[in-house]
């Protein structure tokens, strides 16, 4: 893990197109801004973990969708 010290309004670049800005620091809280292409998904860690858990639960639910052949009527 890379650890960097930054002050307000200082920035960090990730690759060529992701920019992290330090917006505010108050006590033990730091606000950051993330400028990334729309194709890059950015989540807080707890939201990312919740999404993964929901996806795993859906896979393990045993729900079977009908096969496409039974839905499409053949001429």
C-alpha positions as CSV (number, residue, x, y, z in Angstrom):
1,X,0.0,0.0,0.0
2,X,1.3,3.4,-0.9
3,X,0.7,6.1,1.8
4,X,0.9,9.7,0.8
5,X,0.6,12.9,2.9
6,X,-1.4,15.6,1.2
7,X,-2.7,19.0,2.2
8,X,-6.0,20.7,1.2
9,X,-6.2,21.3,-2.6
10,X,-3.3,19.0,-3.3
11,X,-3.9,16.2,-5.7
12,X,-2.9,12.6,-6.5
13,X,-3.1,11.1,-10.0
14,X,-3.9,7.5,-10.6
15,X,-2.9,6.5,-14.1
16,X,-3.6,9.1,-16.7
17,X,-7.2,9.9,-16.0
18,X,-8.1,9.5,-12.3
19,X,-7.5,12.5,-10.1
20,X,-7.9,12.5,-6.3
21,X,-8.2,15.9,-4.6
22,X,-8.1,16.7,-0.9
23,X,-11.1,19.0,-0.4
24,X,-11.3,19.4,3.4
25,X,-9.7,18.2,6.6
26,X,-11.6,18.5,9.9
27,X,-10.3,16.6,12.9
28,X,-10.1,13.0,12.0
29,X,-12.2,13.4,8.8
30,X,-10.9,14.0,5.3
31,X,-13.1,14.9,2.4
32,X,-11.8,13.8,-1.0
33,X,-12.9,14.5,-4.5
34,X,-12.5,11.9,-7.2
35,X,-12.4,12.9,-10.9
36,X,-12.6,9.8,-13.0
37,X,-14.1,8.7,-16.4
38,X,-17.7,7.6,-16.2
39,X,-16.6,4.1,-17.2
40,X,-14.7,3.8,-13.9
41,X,-17.0,2.7,-11.0
42,X,-16.2,4.4,-7.8
43,X,-17.7,3.1,-4.5
44,X,-17.2,3.6,-0.8
45,X,-15.7,0.3,0.5
46,X,-18.8,-0.6,2.6
47,X,-21.1,-0.1,-0.4
48,X,-18.8,-2.2,-2.7
49,X,-18.9,-5.0,-0.1
50,X,-22.7,-4.8,0.2
51,X,-23.1,-5.0,-3.6
52,X,-20.8,-8.1,-3.6
53,X,-22.8,-9.8,-0.8
54,X,-26.1,-9.1,-2.6
55,X,-24.7,-10.5,-5.8
56,X,-23.5,-13.7,-4.0
57,X,-26.8,-14.1,-2.3
58,X,-28.6,-13.8,-5.7
59,X,-26.4,-16.5,-7.2
60,X,-27.0,-18.8,-4.3
61,X,-30.8,-18.2,-4.1
62,X,-31.5,-21.2,-6.4
63,X,-33.9,-19.1,-8.5
64,X,-33.9,-20.4,-12.0
65,X,-34.9,-18.2,-14.9
66,X,-36.8,-19.8,-17.8
67,X,-34.7,-20.8,-20.8
68,X,-34.9,-18.4,-23.7
69,X,-36.2,-21.2,-26.0
70,X,-39.4,-21.4,-23.9
71,X,-40.0,-17.7,-24.2
72,X,-39.4,-17.1,-27.9
73,X,-42.1,-18.5,-30.1
74,X,-40.7,-20.3,-33.2
75,X,-42.6,-19.7,-36.5
